[in-house]
Amino acid sequence: MAGVRNEPRANGKYPGWYTDARGRQKHFTGTRSQAETLRMARRLEDDHRQVRLGYRPAPASHDKHRTRPFAEAAAEYRAWGEDQGGRGGRPWSETHAAKIRTKLAFWRDKLGLATLADLDGILPRAEAALREIAASGRAGRTVENCVEPLRGFCRWAIQRGYLADDPLKGRKRYDVTPRSTRRALTAEEVKALLNVADGWRRLVYEVALCSGLRANELRSLCRADLDTQRGGLILHGEWTKNRKDGFQPLPGVLIKRLANFAASGEADDLYRRYPPRRRETPSDPLVYVPDNTSRMFEADRKAAGIKKEAFGGKADFHGLRVCYVTGLLESGANVKEAQSLARHSTPQLTMNVYGRTRETRLSAIAERIGETVLPAAEHAHILARKAAGAEGLDVNAITPSGKGNGRWWRRGESNPRPVAFQPGLLRV
């Protein structure tokens, strides 16, 4: 039976009690008025009695969280993510954690989210905010990246009983088709890029071209990650994009150059002279990677005379990974080998997102089919071109000679012949 004590607490408020739907006595602290506290106790007991009799539904767990501050719940979400919110229960990366913090603060201010109850009915206002972002010229992928932290927070809150339903349910996704694609550099463009980039810049490009490592992954490498016995780089899950440990093989020549560069201590000197502005200086770095690799690549691209936009897409630093994956496929690697070396979760990502087909190779294949199907007399000019040895080049027939200065021989030939660029067979 509901009741209230005769004496208030030290703060002047009266304690009361009532019987809940399960028949258990519950205590609470009321107001400074004894009569008002008694009315509260009787009202609470009546509500629970109706639940017990089936006249009203039992209160859901999310009801008691409606008045919880949004900022407090968002801080709990970030703490969870920085501890185990990543793939496989691993923590978020520093970059992702910073993105979540920034975007949740943006939505808090944009939608006026003071408590979790303010999330009810936010869909129209959230869509209006997204339309503003899209109208500013942002791509669909950028718009989706802006709303994804809020969607992730809502899903997390539902799993913990903080929200009843997803307030963004029913929102239609924007078209995330890329406006522009990255292309794989040609052999001539790679040679021109490496010729204008000397010293540490050339080494960064070579490692990117021969391993497919991203800028942040290159930046995280330390001297201990260079394994000269196995001939490659040791990758750690705390800084790889797929959050998994791994090993990336490299050409032997490049391994020696990396070892010599690491022993010289030049990377440490460069980080002292040009410290990064947006991140901490790596300890015991293997190579020096500046804050803005896009700006570095853009300067070298212009110096090398490489077009920014050409057939197949644009050229930028991340396009070196596209060049690496394309080289894997052209070198004869099967789908599983290419997927493993590219460290992709699915073969579709390797083949459809990063793998490219070169126009010259497609033209050569079309000509070979024509030689088989069409009369030989119509392809007399093709035979002359084959004699020149340009179109019919088989990259799978290339093997290292073990001689010379980075040149490569075709099997059965005694003289070297220039070949198309292949990661792992980089001419140095």
C-alpha positions in Angstrom: 0.0 0.0 0.0 1.3 3.4 -0.9 2.5 5.7 1.8 4.9 8.5 2.8 7.1 9.0 5.9 6.2 11.5 8.5 9.7 13.1 8.6 11.5 14.6 5.6 15.1 13.8 4.7 17.9 16.2 5.4 17.3 17.9 2.1 13.7 18.6 3.1 12.1 16.1 0.7 9.7 13.4 1.9 10.4 9.7 1.1 7.5 7.6 -0.2 6.8 4.1 -1.3 4.4 2.1 -3.4 3.8 -1.5 -4.6 4.9 -2.2 -8.2 3.4 -4.5 -10.8 5.3 -7.4 -9.5 4.1 -6.9 -5.9 7.4 -5.6 -4.7 7.7 -2.5 -2.5 9.5 0.4 -4.2 10.8 3.5 -2.4 11.4 7.0 -3.9 12.1 10.5 -2.9 9.2 12.9 -3.4 8.9 16.6 -3.0 9.1 19.0 0.0 5.3 18.6 0.4 4.1 15.5 2.3 0.7 15.6 0.8 2.0 15.9 -2.8 4.5 13.0 -2.2 1.6 10.8 -1.0 -0.4 11.6 -4.1 2.6 10.7 -6.2 3.0 7.4 -4.4 -0.7 6.5 -4.8 -0.6 7.5 -8.5 2.4 5.3 -9.1 0.8 2.4 -7.3 -2.4 2.8 -9.3 -0.4 2.8 -12.6 1.4 -0.4 -11.6 -1.9 -2.0 -10.5 -3.3 -1.4 -14.0 -0.3 -3.0 -15.5 -0.7 -6.0 -13.2 -4.3 -6.4 -14.2 -3.5 -6.0 -17.9 -5.3 -2.7 -18.5 -2.2 -1.0 -19.7 1.1 -2.3 -21.2 4.2 -2.6 -18.9 6.6 0.3 -19.2 9.4 -0.3 -21.6 13.0 0.1 -20.6 13.5 3.0 -22.9 10.8 5.1 -21.2 13.1 5.8 -18.2 15.9 6.9 -20.5 13.8 9.5 -22.4 15.1 12.3 -20.2 18.7 11.2 -20.3 21.0 13.9 -21.8 22.0 13.2 -25.4 25.6 14.3 -24.8 25.8 11.8 -21.9 24.6 8.9 -24.1 26.8 10.0 -27.0 29.9 9.9 -24.6 29.0 6.4 -23.6 28.7 5.4 -27.3 32.1 6.8 -28.0 33.6 5.1 -25.0 32.2 1.8 -26.2 33.5 2.3 -29.7 37.0 3.3 -28.7 37.1 0.1 -26.6 35.5 -2.5 -28.8 33.3 -0.8 -31.5 35.5 -1.8 -34.5 35.6 -4.9 -36.6 36.0 -8.1 -34.7 35.6 -6.3 -31.4 38.6 -4.1 -31.9 38.7 -0.4 -31.0 37.9 2.3 -33.5 40.8 3.9 -35.2 41.8 7.4 -34.1 40.5 8.9 -37.4 37.1 7.1 -37.1 36.7 8.1 -33.4 37.4 11.8 -34.3 34.8 11.6 -37.1 32.2 10.1 -34.8 32.8 12.9 -32.2 32.6 15.7 -34.8 29.5 14.4 -36.6 27.5 13.7 -33.4 28.3 17.2 -32.2 27.1 18.5 -35.5 23.8 16.7 -35.3 23.3 17.7 -31.7 23.6 21.3 -32.6 21.7 21.0 -35.9 18.7 19.2 -34.5 18.7 20.6 -31.0 19.2 17.3 -29.3 19.2 18.0 -25.5 17.8 14.6 -24.4 17.1 11.2 -26.0 13.4 12.1 -26.3 14.4 14.8 -28.8 15.3 12.1 -31.2 11.6 11.3 -31.8 10.5 12.6 -35.1 13.8 13.9 -36.3 13.6 12.3 -39.8 12.1 15.3 -41.6 14.6 17.7 -40.1 17.5 15.3 -40.7 16.5 14.9 -44.3 16.3 18.7 -44.7 19.9 19.1 -43.3 21.1 16.4 -45.7 19.5 18.2 -48.6 21.4 21.3 -47.6 24.7 19.3 -47.6 23.9 17.8 -51.0 22.9 21.2 -52.4 26.4 22.5 -51.5 27.8 20.2 -54.1 28.8 17.3 -52.0 28.7 13.8 -53.5 26.3 11.2 -52.3 29.0 9.3 -50.5 29.9 12.4 -48.5 26.3 12.9 -47.5 26.0 9.3 -46.4 29.2 9.6 -44.4 27.8 12.6 -42.6 24.6 10.8 -41.4 26.3 7.4 -40.7 27.5 8.3 -37.2 24.0 9.3 -36.2 22.6 6.1 -37.6 25.2 4.1 -35.8 24.4 5.8 -32.5 20.7 5.1 -32.9 21.3 1.4 -33.7 23.5 1.2 -30.6 20.9 2.9 -28.4 18.2 0.5 -29.6 20.3 -2.5 -28.7 20.7 -1.2 -25.2 17.1 -0.3 -24.7 17.7 3.4 -24.7 15.4 3.9 -27.8 12.3 2.1 -28.8 12.7 2.5 -32.6 15.1 3.9 -35.1 14.2 7.6 -35.6 15.8 7.5 -39.0 13.8 4.5 -40.2 12.4 5.1 -43.7 15.2 7.4 -44.8 16.2 6.7 -48.4 19.9 6.5 -49.1 21.6 8.9 -51.5 23.2 7.5 -54.7 26.8 6.7 -53.7 28.0 6.1 -57.2 31.5 7.8 -57.5 31.5 10.9 -59.6 35.0 10.1 -60.7 37.1 7.0 -60.7 40.8 6.5 -60.2 42.9 5.0 -62.9 46.0 2.9 -63.0 49.0 4.8 -64.1 50.7 3.6 -67.3 54.3 2.3 -67.3 55.4 5.6 -68.9 53.6 7.6 -66.2 55.1 5.5 -63.4 58.6 6.0 -64.8 58.1 9.7 -65.2 56.8 10.0 -61.6 59.7 8.1 -60.1 62.2 10.2 -62.2 61.0 13.5 -60.7 60.7 12.2 -57.2 64.1 11.6 -55.6 65.2 10.4 -52.2 62.4 9.7 -49.6 59.6 10.7 -52.0 60.6 8.1 -54.6 60.9 5.5 -51.8 57.4 6.3 -50.6 56.0 5.9 -54.1 57.9 2.7 -54.7 56.6 1.1 -51.5 53.0 2.2 -52.3 53.3 0.8 -55.9 54.8 -2.5 -54.7 52.6 -3.1 -51.7 49.3 -1.2 -52.2 49.6 0.2 -48.7 47.4 3.3 -48.0 48.9 6.6 -46.8 48.0 6.0 -43.1 49.4 2.5 -43.3 52.7 3.7 -44.8 52.8 6.4 -42.1 52.4 3.8 -39.3 55.3 1.6 -40.4 58.3 1.4 -38.1 61.7 -0.2 -38.5 60.7 -3.3 -36.7 58.0 -4.0 -39.3 60.6 -4.6 -42.0 61.3 -8.3 -42.1 64.4 -8.9 -44.2 64.3 -12.7 -43.6 60.8 -13.2 -45.0 61.1 -10.4 -47.5 58.3 -8.0 -46.6 56.4 -5.8 -44.2 54.7 -6.9 -41.0 51.3 -5.3 -40.7 49.5 -4.7 -37.4 45.7 -4.7 -36.9 45.7 -1.5 -34.8 46.5 0.6 -37.8 45.5 -1.5 -40.9 42.1 -0.6 -42.4 40.8 -4.2 -42.1 41.9 -4.2 -38.5 43.8 -7.5 -39.0 47.5 -8.4 -38.7 49.2 -9.4 -41.9 52.3 -9.7 -44.0 53.0 -7.8 -47.2 55.7 -9.2 -49.5 58.0 -6.8 -51.3 60.7 -7.2 -54.0 64.1 -8.0 -52.7 65.7 -4.9 -54.2 63.2 -2.7 -52.5 63.7 -4.5 -49.2 67.4 -3.6 -49.3 66.7 0.0 -50.1 64.3 0.2 -47.2 66.8 -1.3 -44.9 69.5 1.1 -45.9 67.1 4.1 -45.6 66.0 2.9 -42.1 69.7 2.5 -41.0 70.5 6.0 -42.2 68.0 7.6 -39.8 66.9 10.0 -42.5 63.2 9.4 -41.6 63.8 10.5 -38.0 65.6 13.6 -39.2 62.7 14.5 -41.6 60.1 14.1 -38.9 62.1 16.4 -36.6 62.4 19.0 -39.4 58.9 18.7 -40.7 56.7 17.4 -37.8 53.1 16.5 -38.7 50.4 19.0 -37.6 47.4 16.7 -37.3 48.9 13.6 -35.7 51.7 12.4 -33.4 55.2 11.8 -34.8 55.6 8.0 -35.3 58.3 6.4 -33.1 61.1 4.7 -35.0 59.6 5.4 -38.4 60.6 3.3 -41.4 59.8 5.9 -44.1 58.8 9.6 -43.9 55.2 10.3 -45.1 54.0 13.9 -44.9 50.6 15.0 -43.6 49.2 15.7 -47.0 50.2 13.0 -49.5 47.7 14.3 -52.0 49.6 17.7 -52.2 52.9 15.9 -52.5 51.6 13.7 -55.3 50.0 16.6 -57.1 53.3 18.5 -57.2 55.2 15.5 -58.5 52.4 14.7 -61.0 52.7 18.2 -62.5 56.5 18.0 -62.6 56.3 14.6 -64.4 53.8 15.9 -66.9 51.1 13.4 -65.9 47.5 14.3 -66.7 45.2 14.7 -63.8 42.2 13.4 -65.8 42.7 10.9 -68.6 40.9 7.8 -70.0 40.0 5.6 -67.1 39.8 8.3 -64.4 41.9 10.6 -62.3 45.4 10.2 -60.9 46.1 10.7 -57.2 48.0 9.2 -54.4 45.4 6.6 -53.5 45.4 5.6 -57.2 48.8 4.0 -56.6 46.8 1.3 -54.8 44.6 0.9 -57.9 47.8 0.6 -59.9 49.1 -2.1 -57.6 45.9 -4.2 -57.8 45.7 -3.8 -61.5 49.4 -4.9 -61.7 48.5 -8.0 -59.7 45.9 -9.1 -62.1 48.0 -8.3 -65.2 50.9 -10.3 -63.6 48.8 -13.4 -63.7 47.7 -13.6 -60.0 44.4 -15.5 -59.6 41.5 -13.9 -57.9 42.3 -15.4 -54.5 45.9 -14.3 -54.6 45.0 -10.8 -55.7 42.4 -10.5 -52.9 44.9 -11.7 -50.3 47.7 -9.4 -51.4 45.3 -6.4 -51.6 43.9 -7.4 -48.2 40.3 -7.1 -49.3 37.3 -8.8 -47.6 35.7 -9.9 -50.8 36.9 -10.7 -54.4 34.2 -8.3 -55.7 36.1 -5.4 -54.0 39.3 -6.5 -55.7 37.9 -7.1 -59.1 35.1 -4.4 -59.4 36.4 -1.5 -57.3 40.2 -1.6 -57.6 40.9 -3.8 -60.6 41.2 -1.9 -63.9 41.5 -3.0 -67.6 43.9 -1.1 -69.8 42.7 0.0 -73.2 45.9 -1.2 -74.9 45.5 -4.7 -73.5 41.8 -4.8 -74.6 42.8 -3.7 -78.1 45.5 -6.4 -78.2 43.0 -9.0 -77.2 40.5 -7.8 -79.8 43.2 -8.0 -82.5 44.2 -11.6 -81.5 40.5 -12.6 -81.7 40.3 -11.0 -85.1 43.4 -13.0 -86.3 41.5 -16.2 -85.3 38.1 -15.4 -86.7 38.7 -13.2 -89.8 40.6 -14.0 -93.0 44.4 -13.8 -92.6 44.7 -11.5 -95.6 42.8 -8.8 -93.7 45.3 -8.9 -90.9 48.6 -8.5 -92.8 49.2 -5.2 -91.1 48.7 -6.9 -87.7 51.6 -9.3 -88.4 53.9 -6.4 -88.9 52.9 -4.9 -85.6 53.4 -8.3 -83.9 56.9 -8.4 -85.3 57.6 -5.1 -83.5 56.8 -6.9 -80.3 54.6 -4.1 -78.8 51.0 -5.4 -78.7 51.5 -9.1 -78.2 53.5 -8.8 -75.0 52.7 -11.5 -72.5 53.4 -10.3 -68.9 53.2 -13.8 -67.6 56.2 -14.8 -69.6 58.4 -12.3 -67.9 60.9 -13.6 -65.3 63.8 -11.9 -63.5 67.1 -12.6 -65.1 69.1 -12.0 -61.9 71.4 -9.8 -64.0 71.7 -6.2 -64.9 70.2 -3.1 -63.2 66.6 -3.8 -62.6 65.9 -5.1 -66.2 63.8 -8.1 -67.1 64.1 -10.8 -69.7 61.5 -12.8 -71.6 62.0 -16.5 -71.3 64.2 -17.9 -74.0 65.7 -14.5 -75.0 69.2 -13.3 -74.4 68.5 -9.5 -74.8 66.5 -7.4 -72.5 63.2 -5.9 -73.7 61.2 -3.1 -71.9 58.0 -4.3 -70.4 54.8 -2.8 -68.9 55.0 -1.8 -65.2 54.2 -4.6 -62.7 54.2 -4.1 -58.9 56.8 -6.4 -57.6 58.8 -6.0 -60.8 59.5 -2.3 -60.3 62.4 -1.1 -62.4 64.8 0.8 -60.1 
